[in-house]
């Protein structure tokens, strides 16, 4: 949990709901798509942020697909040192055979050297 708090800029000793990624729906060419918006550290070269999509919450992590429709959006409330990123699902809600789910996955990047 501390890695995610570091990645999103939250304080592990203080509960702050405003820093949690938020879901939305965006209409493109008449179709609705889920979006996930979050704050990303601009100077954190040690972090890898990915938004993953799936039709079920119970799919193994390897079956979740990385979503690549990302854009940096202008958020007046974005803290210094962060950028506000909105990622759109690759599958329209109408085209999904069931439900759609998005999740934010943050990892420490592997650096050279011995583990």
C-alpha positions, 0 to 999 in steps of 0.5 A: 500500500505504501508504494501506491501512496507514494505513487499517488502522492498521499500521506500514509499517516492521513486518510485523503480520499481526494487522491484516490483514482476516479472512474468516469465515462467518456463518449467517443463517436456515440459509444461510451468508454470507462476512464480511470483518472489519477495523479502521476509523479512527474519526477518518479523515474523509478515507477511504472504506472499501468491501467489494466482492463478486464471483463471480470474482477477474478481474472488472473493479473496476466489476463488483464490488458494494458490500456494505452489510450492515455492523455494528460489532462489539465487539472487545476487542482493537480499538485506540483510535481504531478500530472493528471492522467486519464486513461480510456478503456479500449472496449466500449461499454456497449461492445462488452459481453459483460461488465468492464473493470479498470484498475491502476497497477504501479510497480517499481522499475527494475534497475540494473545490478544484483537483486 
